Amino acid sequence: MTTYTDDSSIEVRFPKDKAEEQGPRENWSWLPGVIVSSCEDEYQVLVEDERLGIIEGGEMTYPLCFRDASEIRPFTRGRLSQKNVGLLDGAVRISLL
């Protein structure tokens, strides 16, 4: 199984909307993200999808989630922009989906 380092651009299974959230997890979309941290075989991921961003305190924030390696894959559509790096300083919304 692939291992990922912090700041790796990846794709992660995450529901893009409420309808998808109610369906089977294996049918969730593959969305762009960045590994924030890891512990053994679990990863904390910042999901960088514009559809999921919310404005909070005047800043755009994105969800965080925890996933094991089976729900993460290498990013296949090119390198993610680093525009959201500042969000890693605690300005992200936490979601435990």
C-alpha positions as CSV (number, residue, x, y, z in Angstrom):
1,M,0.0,0.0,0.0
2,T,1.2,3.5,-0.8
3,T,2.4,5.8,2.0
4,Y,2.1,9.5,1.8
5,T,4.2,12.3,3.4
6,D,2.9,15.6,4.8
7,D,2.1,18.2,2.1
8,S,1.6,15.4,-0.5
9,S,-1.1,16.3,-3.1
10,I,-3.6,13.5,-3.2
11,E,-7.2,12.6,-4.0
12,V,-9.4,11.5,-1.1
13,R,-12.8,9.9,-0.9
14,F,-15.2,12.6,0.4
15,P,-18.8,13.4,-0.2
16,K,-19.3,16.4,-2.5
17,D,-22.8,17.0,-1.3
18,K,-25.5,15.8,1.2
19,A,-27.0,13.4,-1.3
20,E,-23.6,11.7,-1.8
21,E,-22.9,11.7,2.0
22,Q,-26.1,9.6,2.5
23,G,-25.0,7.0,0.0
24,P,-22.4,4.2,0.3
25,R,-18.9,5.4,1.2
26,E,-17.3,3.5,-1.7
27,N,-19.4,5.7,-4.1
28,W,-18.1,9.0,-2.6
29,S,-16.2,11.2,-5.1
30,W,-12.4,11.4,-5.3
31,L,-11.6,15.0,-4.5
32,P,-8.3,16.9,-4.4
33,G,-6.6,17.2,-1.1
34,V,-3.3,17.6,0.8
35,I,-1.9,15.4,3.5
36,V,-1.7,17.6,6.7
37,S,-0.4,14.9,9.0
38,S,-0.2,11.2,9.5
39,C,0.0,8.6,12.3
40,E,0.8,5.0,11.4
41,D,-1.7,4.2,8.6
42,E,-4.2,7.1,9.1
43,Y,-3.9,10.5,7.5
44,Q,-5.4,13.9,8.2
45,V,-6.4,15.4,4.9
46,L,-7.4,19.0,3.9
47,V,-10.0,18.6,1.2
48,E,-9.4,21.3,-1.4
49,D,-12.6,21.4,-3.4
50,E,-14.2,24.8,-4.2
51,R,-17.7,23.3,-3.8
52,L,-16.9,22.5,-0.1
53,G,-15.4,25.8,0.8
54,I,-17.2,28.1,3.2
55,I,-16.5,31.7,4.3
56,E,-15.9,31.8,8.0
57,G,-14.6,34.9,9.7
58,G,-13.9,36.5,6.3
59,E,-11.7,33.6,5.1
60,M,-12.4,30.7,2.8
61,T,-12.1,27.4,4.8
62,Y,-12.2,23.8,3.7
63,P,-13.0,20.6,5.5
64,L,-10.5,18.3,7.2
65,C,-11.0,14.5,7.4
66,F,-9.2,11.4,8.6
67,R,-8.7,8.6,6.2
68,D,-6.7,5.4,6.0
69,A,-4.6,4.7,2.9
70,S,-7.4,2.7,1.2
71,E,-9.4,6.0,0.8
72,I,-6.4,8.0,-0.6
73,R,-4.7,7.8,-4.0
74,P,-2.0,9.9,-5.7
75,F,-3.2,13.1,-7.4
76,T,-3.6,12.4,-11.1
77,R,-4.6,15.7,-12.7
78,G,-1.4,17.7,-12.0
79,R,-0.1,19.5,-8.9
80,L,-2.5,21.3,-6.6
81,S,-2.1,25.0,-6.2
82,Q,-0.6,26.1,-2.8
83,K,-3.2,28.9,-2.4
84,N,-4.6,27.2,0.7
85,V,-1.4,26.7,2.6
86,G,-2.4,29.4,5.1
87,L,-5.5,27.4,6.0
88,L,-3.3,24.9,7.7
89,D,-2.7,27.4,10.6
90,G,-6.0,26.5,12.3
91,A,-8.4,28.3,10.0
92,V,-10.0,25.2,8.6
93,R,-13.4,23.7,9.4
94,I,-13.2,20.2,10.9
95,S,-15.5,17.5,9.5
96,L,-15.4,14.0,10.9
97,L,-17.1,12.3,7.9
